[in-house]
């Protein structure tokens, strides 16, 4: 099963269920996963006109519930219902508290199959309003389950989402992902755990790659292309300087991992030869994509990830 790749996976699910009204959202604390229940929810008008939430000719939400969440740290937050429910979900995030007073920071319906997944920038101590419901075109609009929520370790950079260097054949990927490939809208690299040389629990995890692709996890001492990457194969090469091959993994359902929770091979800090005092390193996944898609190359890459190691 593909698992969202967040710090929050280590926590137990609190008994948060969600409020039917955005005027009284259920407060969330810390890192998820969190429970939701839309079986008694109604469909309100709050946030229904948001342009980002218009997908597949269907705007708005059905049977939605509301939460507020205080970001525990600055970075890229991820909210996902994948693996937590069979409901055809739709989710959105807004800045501030209570009912939306501005555009959504992110909104998604059907990121993978019927479940939703969003990424949005957060600032430590700031409050965000979260909306979770069903796609209005779904035959089933109420249900229960859990959603993951948290802030990733490391700092993503060099994305193929149009924010930096252009992808080789205008194959733009999702926000903070790599360039799109033959089976999806870009591979995503994130880090889970603690980047400490003396207490290394870090795991690098790649998702949204081709189903059974071979994936090489590698490390560098700096960024390539001044941080925006350089065209390479069907994607962008983000990692520069002195490079080290960490390990090759075969993806299962498009996902794989290297590091502490992988269970095989050396830890990231040992294999990456991180000095005892720590330091900054960059990471990326290079994976096979043999289908005729973009250039004549048979590979693509994820976004880059910058991690500062502590002692």
Secondary structure, DSSP 8 states (H G I E B T S, - for coil): -----SGGGGS--B----BSSGGG-EEE-SS--EEEE-TT----STTTT-GGG-BTTB-SEEEEEEEEEE-SSSEEEEEE-TTT-SS-EEEEEEESSSS--S--SEEEE-SBTTB-EEEEEE-TT-EEEEEEEEETT-S----EEEEEEEE-BSEEES-SSSSSS--TTS---STTS---BTTBS--EEEEES--BSTT---EEEEESS-TT-EEEEEEESEESGGGT-EEETTEEE-EESS-EEEEEEE-BTTBEEEETTT-SS--HHHHTT--TT-EEEEEEEEEE--SS-SSS-SEEE--EEEEEEB-
